[in-house]
Amino acid sequence: MLSKKITRALISVFYKDGLEPIIHWLAKHGVEFVSTGGTQEFIEKLGYPVVPVEKLTGYPSIFGGRVKTLHPAVFGGILFRRDDNGDVQQAADFKIAPIDLVIVNLYPFEETVAKGGRESDIIEKIDIGGISLIRGAAKNFQDVLIISERTQYPELLELLQSKNGSSDLEDRKRFAAKAFDTTSHYDTAIFHYFNQEQQLPSFKSSFQQGKVLRYGENPHQQGIYFGNLEALFDQLNGKELSYNNLVDVDAAVNLVREFTNETAFVIIKHTNACGVATGADVKTAYLKAFQADTISAFGGVLATNQKMDLAAAEEINKLFFEILIAPDYEPAALELLKSKKNRILLKQKQSLTATRQYKSLLNGIIEQDLDLKTDSPADLKPVTTRVPTADQVAALLFASKICKHTKSNTIVLAMNGQLLASGVGQTSRVDALKQAIEKAGAFGFSLKGAVMASDAFFPFPDCVEIAHEHGIEAVIQPGGSIKDQDSIDFCNRHNMAMVFTGIRHFKH
């Protein structure tokens, strides 16, 4: 077990909350304290003697506090090997006493950046001595116990109490692993700050919160979610989110956030929208969205951008669904929706903030900007003799928003703030259109006067030809095919309106 008794502790922390019970316990059991600055004052105010670091080093804190602990008298006490005769003799020669416990938490670099601090303030929050103490203590886990984050204080106190002030090798290795997690996360944050300007082609990411899922995409796959879901959602009801739940929730919140100045409702199934609509209220938007595909909505993920009221909840409660996401819930609506214990109800507390996305592939990771472009009236370039009406422009932009969040190749058919049907993930754009037309017919929609959106250009005029046969009157697409003119000419001959955006929204 290689148990080690703690006799001397170096404590230097930025945050003092939660530290007091540990100080009392250590002092009660005769542990000597070595400390600096504010931590030293904190311990002394509790009534205990402290050996100032400057007494060990022979130097005061210098250069505005940049140099305090960086000295062999400190690091030697941490790093010398207690089972190495040469190290022990050198420690005796230089009068270096062992340090058995190091408690450090780092300057709040990330917090300072997040608050928009001045560069000079941010730079001074790059911890040097603290991170060196953590690394040194973790390296010598054979002899030293390292506490690198204040979240570990309860665990440390329990360890001290249960093992009478000692630690076993297994304990020290566990805390050492966490210490290197702390330092690597800290350095990653610093790198990202500097790399905003430098743009070095280096991939680094660090998440300290990980949740083991029941399984991954399939039961034979292990899954872990890294991130802080609690910052984004309050879960008000239901079972734990699964891997597939998380994927669909991501799709739902990304699509619904496209609708900023109107009440919207989306229904997601396997990351694609099977229902999307806007309306005067949540109930109206939901009923319109549900109408698009009453079959696929079964077991789907639902989201709205408005407070869930009782009238909407009464309609939604008739449907079996996995998850509902809303920014808030009326108490009566929440009570009704919670009637099914496994139904997951999420209250979204904040908007998504990510601007980059990542995907593992082959033997590496591919990174890109998130597609944050939402097509607007200013982006539309009419290319046909017939110019779309104001109502058609609204419908085209509505369809474009859905297209952007649907697996390519995709075609979206819409009218009056309602998804009529979509063809998704097809190897041929013609197949996608035929799928959408067939689906619209199956759910009783007429396509006369509808609009069509495509996530990429038409390489041939066949799609606009088929669209015309079914009464579609306006088209939105990126343009850019060498045969664009063929599609334009067909539209002109048949009094169809078509606009180009110049922006492709592929989602492979």
Secondary structure, 3 states (H helix, E strand, C coil): CCCEECCEEEEEECCCCCCHHHHHHHHHCCCEEEECHHHHHHHHHCCCCCEEHHHHHCCCCECCCCECCCCHHHHHHHHCCCCCHHHHHHHHHCCCCCCCEEEEECCCHHHHHHCCCCHHHHHHCCCCHHHHHHHHHHHCCCCCEEECCHHHHHHHHHHHHHCCCEECHHHHHHHHHHHHHHHHHHHHHHHHHHHHHHCCCCCCCCCCCEEECCCCCCCCCCCEEECCHHHHEEEEECCCCCHHHHHHHHHHHHHHCCCCCCEEEEEEECCEEEEEEEECCHHHHHHHHHHCCCCCCCCCEEEECCCECHHHHHHHCCCCCCEEEECCECHHHHHHHCCCCCCEEEEECCCCCCCEEEEEECCEEEEEECCCCCCCHHHCEECCCCCCCHHHHHHHHHHHHHHHCCCCCCEEEECCCEEEEEECCCCCHHHHHHHHHHHHHHCCCCCCCCEEEECCCCCCCHHHHHHHHCCCCEEEECCCCCCHHHHHHHHHHCCCEEEECCCCCCCC
